Amino acid sequence: IANQEFLTQGQVAESVLNLCDDKIAKILNGKVVPGDRVFYPVRPHIGTTTPGVHQPDFGGKVIVFTIDATDKADAERVEFLAQHVEKNGGRAACFISQSTPTELQEYISDKCHSHIMDIKNPEEVEKWLNTAKTNHGEILAVVHVTGKLPEISKLTELSRAKWEALTEKFISTPATVAQRALEQFVPGGDKDPRLYKDAKGAIMIIGPDLPIGRKVTGTQRAQVEVFRGALRPFTTTVNQELSDVLKSKIRMFTIFPGTVTGADPSNQRIAEAINFLVSDSAASSAEVIFCVDELR
């Protein structure tokens, strides 16, 4: 490691272990600790509902949904959002992960224009995004639905394979989709970052819901928060790079449905978040993560 400026893996593990201490976690909760040696100010980046905007006319443009559904509620959410797009002049294209249960694949396919794909394979994601653009026209936004956290008893008792399947579902796959979407909005941007300047585009990750019901345990909530916690710094960093470094107008929002009290999430609020994301106001929004159901 050049001039010992960076921490070793062991030192990082030790630091993280200390940050997990209850007392320290309470002090740091919600604040960003920079990983590099530069302490720069971080804007407030987590909000509740998105600002209201007039219902846009999607004007024949395409909104692509990539779907990694876990249960019927995930499939119904996709149906609701796809209908929202279509009834406001847009076109919805649904690409469903082949690991989604068959009955959910069929449910979504009956409701909107769909294809089954290997969502974990970057080349395949790229191929289907290209297909959507060729067959349907300009892509306005790419919306990735992670699906809910599957039923598990204890995270700490999962086998290695099951744990890796979860990190893939909630961390690697959303990142793959976001990366390939960026290439759609800025062809050649990976080779020449200057192309990002003033480019437009919208990406949304709809993260795992908080559990529903009055008898939800702290453990159940904490299990979901492990994966939400990984998506937060990812979202913040991507947007900070896009806006501050690359001077781009592309934004990536992350939506976390559900409430800490276990109330039912509202798909209408997610639809309103899509309206805001594709509006011109989104580029100047400091907030990029929205817990849309957390209302007083």
N, C-alpha and C positions, 0 to 999 in steps of 0.2 A: 504494500500500500504506500503510495507516494508520500514521502515525508511524514508518515504517521498521522496525517490530518483526519483520517476517517476512523471510526470505531471498528473494532473487530467484531465478528459475529458473537463471540462470547460476551463482549462488553455491551452489545445491543441487547442480548438476551437478559443480562443482568439489569440493565436500565429498565427494560419493559416490565420485568418481574417486580421491580420497585415501584413503578408507576401503577401497577395493579393493586397496590396496597390501598385498603379502604379509605384511609384518611387522605392520601395523596390523590386518589381518584376523585374524591369529592371536591378537592381544591381545583383540579385541572379539568373537571367535567365540562365538555363543550369548547374548551380552548384548544388551539392548535399549537403543538410544540414543533418548531421547525426542525427538519432533519439535517439541514445544512448548517454552516457556521454563521449564516447571516440571519439576524433577527429582523425580519421586515414586518410591517404592520399587516395583519390579516383582516379583511373586511368581515362584517357580520355576514355569515353565509347560510344560516338556517332560518327559514321562515315557516309560517303556518299556511294559511290559504294564499294562493297567488293573487296578485292585483287583478281586479275585474277589467276586462276589455270587451268591446263590442264583439258580438259573434262574427268572426271573419267568414268570408266566403272563400273556401279553399280553392276555388277557381280551376277545377279540373286537375289539380296537382295530386300527387300520390303521397299518402302517408303509409309507410311500411311498418307492420307490426311483426316483431320476431318474438315467438311465444314459447316459453318453457313451463307450461302450466302444470300445476300439481293437483288441483281439484276442480270441481264444477264451478265454484265461485270465480276462479281465475278465468275459465272459459267464458263465463257469463260477462265478466268484465271486458274481455276482448270483444265480445259481441256488441256490448253497449258502446264501446269506444269506436268500433268500426262503423256502426250505424250513425253515430254522431258525425263522423267524417263524411259519410256518403250523403246524409241529409243536408249537409251544408256545402254541397258542391264539389267535394273531394272524392278521391278514389282510395279505397283501403285494400292493401295487399297483405295477406297474412301468411307468414312463413312459420310453420310449426315444427318444433324440435321432434325428432323421431323418438326421443325418450319419453315424450308426453304419453300418458295412457291412451290406448286406442279409442276408447269411447269419447274422450275429450277431443282427440283429433277429428273424429267424425262429427261431433257437435259443432266445432268451429267451422269445419269444411262445409257443413250444411248452411251456415249463416253468412260466410263471406268467401271471397275468392282466395283460395288457399293452396299451399304446397307443403309437403312434408320434407324436411331437410335435416342434415347433420349440422346442428347449430354450433357444435364445438369446433368444427373445422373451418378455419379462416377462409380458405379458398372457396368453400361451398357458400359461405355467407356472402363473399364478394360476388360469386357467380349469380346468386339469386337477386342481389341488389342491382346488378347490371341488367338482369332480365326484367325486373320491375321497371327500371328506367326506360329500357328499349320498348317494352310492350305497352306501358301505361303513361309514360311521360315523366316530366321533372319530379324528382323526389323532394317534397317539402320538409318532411321530418321522418326520422326513424325512431320508433318506440319499442323498447325491449321490455318484455314482461317476465320477471324472474320466476314468478309463481311463489306460492307460500312455502314456508319451511315444512318439509314432510314430518309426519308424526315420528318423534324419536323420544326415547326415555331419558338418556343422559348423553350429552355431547362427549363427555370424558370417557365413556365406555364404548364409543363407536369403533369399529374396525378401521384400519388405515384406508381401505378401499372406500368405505362409506363416507369417511371424513373428506377424502379427496373428491368424491362425487359432489359433496355439498360446496366445497370451495370452488369447484368448477362451475356449479350452477349459479352461485351468487357472486363470484368474483371474476374468474377467468372469462366465462362466457359473456357477461355484460361488457367486459373490457374488449373482447374480440369484436363484438357487434359495433361498439363505439368506434373502434379503430377503423373498421372497414367502412363505416358510415362516413367518417372524416375523409377517407379516400374518395368516396363518391362526391362529396361536396368540394373537395380540392384535389382533383386528379394531379398526381405528380408532386403533391405537397410533402410526401415523405422524403423525396430527394431534394426539393427546393422549398424550404419553409417560408420563403418570402411570398409564395403564392397564397398563403393564408390571409395576408393583409386584406381587410375589407370583405373577405369572402363570407357568404351567408349560409346558414344551415342550422338545423335543430335536431338534437338527439335527446331522448328521454329514457331514463331507466325507471321502471316502476318496481321498486324493491319489495322485499317480503313484508306481508301484512303483520301487524301485531295480532296476537291471538284474540279471538272474540269470546265474550261471555263474562258473567259476573264472578265466576269462580276460577279465574285465570291465576296461576301461581307466578311468583316472581321468577322462578326457574324457567317457566315457559317463555316469559317475556325476555329474559336474559339470553336465552338461546337464539331468539330472533335478532336481538341487539348485537350479538357477535358479528353477524353478517352485515347488518346495517352499518355497524361501526367500521367495517372495512370499506364500504361504499362511500362513506362520508369524505375521508381525506382524498380518495380517488377523484370524486366529483370536484372538490375544491381545487385540487392541483390542476386538473385538466382545464377548468375554466380560467384559473389564474394564468396558465400558460397561453391559452387562446387569446385572452383579452389583453393582458399586460405585456407579454413577450412578443406574441405574433400579431397583435393589433387586429385580430379577426373578429367578425361579428357572429361567428358560429358559437352556439351555447349548448351545454349539456346539463339538463336538469335531472335531478333524482327526486322521485316522489316516494314517500313512505306512507302507505295507507294504514288506517286503524288508529286506535287511541290507547293510552295507558290504562284507561278505565274499562277497556274491553267492549266499547260500543261498535256497532256495525260501521264499516267504511262506506263512503259515498262515491260511486263511480262518476256521478255528475261533477264532483269537485275535481276529479282527475281530468275529465273532459274540458273543464274550465282552465286547468293548468296547461293542457295542450293548446287551447286558444291563445293563452298568454305567451307560451313558448314560441309560437310561430309569428307573434306580433313584433313590430319594430321596437317595442319597449323592452323586450327580453334582453337585448344586447347591453342595456345600461343597468340591468338589475344586479345589485351586489349579491342578493340572495339567490342561491342556485339549488338548494335542497329544501323541499317543502313537505312538512308533515300536515297534509291538507285537512285531516279530520280533527286535529287538535284545536278545538275551539273552546273558549270559556263559556 
